[in-house]
Amino acid sequence: MGHAVIKDTKYQIVNARVDQASGGPDAPILVAEVELKPSNGVPFFYTLIECEGFPMVYKTEQSVFDWWMNPNEHESELDDLQDAGPLYEGESYADFFENHEGIECYEGLRYLIYVMRTGWDEAEAYIQATKGKNLDEIEIPSSDVEEEWENGEDED
């Protein structure tokens, strides 16, 4: 169910640059985070990390977005986060869409996947249009990866 209010949403690309020392580009890491406030519960954060198509989702009590933006400054915090383990990690989103029962505010994760996977202009407009609204009150479009899964195109 989506009984949660969208408090804040952020997204960014990390490491999308050419590193002269290594002789080539670093793999870009896409990071998106949403703060949700359940109707009967405390706020929490979902953070979606995607590198070369491999998603990881973390659920935390505080924002970890800046940790991913400045990994050298937050190395120990990121190590602890990764040691604690993600809510989901996979080679694609297929298993996530297949086995989402029991995930709190699943619609909040669909929202976050859409924000990450859509174009920058669309994402910004969508975030502005949905901020402060309950997940039950908004339409969450299917992302490209969700459409691929629905159409049986994801060869996991």
C-alpha positions as CSV (number, residue, x, y, z in Angstrom):
1,M,0.0,0.0,0.0
2,G,1.1,3.6,-0.5
3,H,-0.1,5.2,2.7
4,A,2.9,7.5,2.9
5,V,3.6,11.1,2.1
6,I,6.6,12.0,-0.1
7,K,8.6,14.4,1.9
8,D,11.7,14.9,-0.3
9,T,13.4,13.4,-3.3
10,K,16.9,13.7,-4.7
11,Y,18.8,12.2,-7.6
12,Q,22.2,12.6,-9.1
13,I,25.0,10.8,-11.1
14,V,28.3,10.1,-9.3
15,N,31.6,9.4,-11.1
16,A,30.4,10.3,-14.5
17,R,33.8,11.8,-15.5
18,V,36.9,10.8,-17.3
19,D,39.6,10.0,-14.7
20,Q,43.0,10.8,-16.3
21,A,44.9,8.8,-13.6
22,S,43.2,5.5,-14.6
23,G,43.2,6.3,-18.3
24,G,39.5,6.0,-18.7
25,P,36.1,6.9,-17.4
26,D,34.8,5.7,-14.1
27,A,31.5,3.7,-14.2
28,P,28.7,6.2,-13.5
29,I,26.7,5.5,-10.4
30,L,23.1,6.8,-10.3
31,V,21.7,7.7,-6.9
32,A,18.1,8.5,-6.0
33,E,16.6,8.9,-2.6
34,V,13.1,9.6,-1.3
35,E,12.0,10.4,2.2
36,L,8.6,8.9,3.1
37,K,6.4,9.5,6.0
38,P,4.0,6.6,6.6
39,S,0.5,7.6,7.9
40,N,1.2,5.6,11.1
41,G,4.9,5.4,11.5
42,V,8.2,7.3,11.6
43,P,9.8,8.8,8.4
44,F,12.4,6.7,6.6
45,F,14.5,6.9,3.5
46,Y,14.7,4.6,0.5
47,T,17.9,5.1,-1.5
48,L,18.3,3.5,-4.9
49,I,21.9,3.0,-6.2
50,E,22.4,1.8,-9.8
51,C,25.7,1.0,-11.4
52,E,25.9,-0.5,-14.9
53,G,22.3,-1.6,-14.6
54,F,22.7,-3.4,-11.3
55,P,20.3,-1.9,-8.6
56,M,20.7,-1.8,-4.9
57,V,18.0,-0.5,-2.5
58,Y,18.7,0.7,1.1
59,K,16.1,1.6,3.7
60,T,17.5,3.8,6.4
61,E,16.3,6.1,9.2
62,Q,18.4,9.0,8.0
63,S,19.4,10.3,4.6
64,V,22.5,8.6,3.1
65,F,22.3,10.5,-0.2
66,D,25.3,12.8,0.6
67,W,27.4,9.8,1.5
68,W,27.1,8.6,-2.0
69,M,27.8,12.1,-3.4
70,N,31.0,12.3,-1.4
71,P,32.1,8.7,-0.9
72,N,35.7,9.7,0.1
73,E,34.4,11.7,3.0
74,H,31.9,9.0,4.1
75,E,33.9,5.9,3.5
76,S,33.4,4.3,7.0
77,E,29.6,5.1,6.9
78,L,29.3,3.6,3.5
79,D,31.2,0.5,4.6
80,D,28.8,0.1,7.6
81,L,25.8,0.6,5.3
82,Q,27.0,-2.0,2.9
83,D,27.9,-4.4,5.7
84,A,24.3,-4.1,7.1
85,G,23.1,-5.1,3.6
86,P,20.6,-3.7,1.2
87,L,16.9,-4.3,1.2
88,Y,17.3,-5.5,-2.4
89,E,20.3,-6.2,-4.6
90,G,20.2,-7.8,-8.0
91,E,21.4,-8.0,-11.6
92,S,18.2,-6.4,-12.8
93,Y,14.9,-5.1,-11.4
94,A,13.0,-8.3,-12.5
95,D,13.3,-10.1,-9.1
96,F,12.3,-7.0,-7.3
97,F,9.1,-6.6,-9.3
98,E,8.4,-10.4,-9.0
99,N,9.0,-10.6,-5.2
100,H,7.9,-7.3,-3.7
101,E,5.4,-8.7,-1.2
102,G,6.1,-7.5,2.3
103,I,8.2,-4.5,1.3
104,E,6.9,-1.4,3.2
105,C,5.7,1.3,0.9
106,Y,6.4,-0.6,-2.3
107,E,4.8,2.2,-4.3
108,G,7.5,4.5,-2.9
109,L,10.2,2.3,-4.5
110,R,8.3,2.3,-7.8
111,Y,8.2,6.1,-7.5
112,L,12.0,6.2,-6.9
113,I,12.7,3.8,-9.8
114,Y,10.6,6.0,-12.1
115,V,12.5,9.1,-11.0
116,M,15.8,7.5,-11.6
117,R,15.0,5.9,-15.0
118,T,13.1,8.8,-16.7
119,G,14.6,11.8,-18.3
120,W,16.1,14.6,-16.2
121,D,13.4,17.2,-17.2
122,E,10.6,14.7,-16.6
123,A,12.1,13.7,-13.2
124,E,12.3,17.3,-12.0
125,A,8.8,18.1,-13.1
126,Y,7.4,14.9,-11.5
127,I,9.2,15.5,-8.2
128,Q,7.8,19.0,-8.0
129,A,4.3,17.8,-8.8
130,T,4.3,15.0,-6.3
131,K,6.3,16.5,-3.3
132,G,4.1,16.5,-0.2
133,K,1.5,14.2,-1.6
134,N,0.4,10.8,-0.4
135,L,1.5,8.0,-2.6
136,D,-2.2,6.9,-2.8
137,E,-3.0,10.3,-4.5
138,I,-0.6,10.2,-7.3
139,E,-0.2,8.2,-10.5
140,I,3.2,6.5,-10.7
141,P,4.1,5.8,-14.3
142,S,5.8,2.5,-15.1
143,S,9.5,3.0,-15.6
144,D,11.3,1.5,-18.6
145,V,12.5,-1.4,-16.5
146,E,9.0,-2.1,-15.1
147,E,7.6,-2.0,-18.6
148,E,10.3,-4.5,-19.8
149,W,9.4,-6.8,-16.9
150,E,5.7,-6.5,-17.6
151,N,6.3,-7.4,-21.3
152,G,8.6,-10.3,-20.4
153,E,11.6,-8.6,-22.0
154,D,13.9,-8.7,-19.0
155,E,16.2,-11.7,-19.5
156,D,17.4,-12.0,-15.9
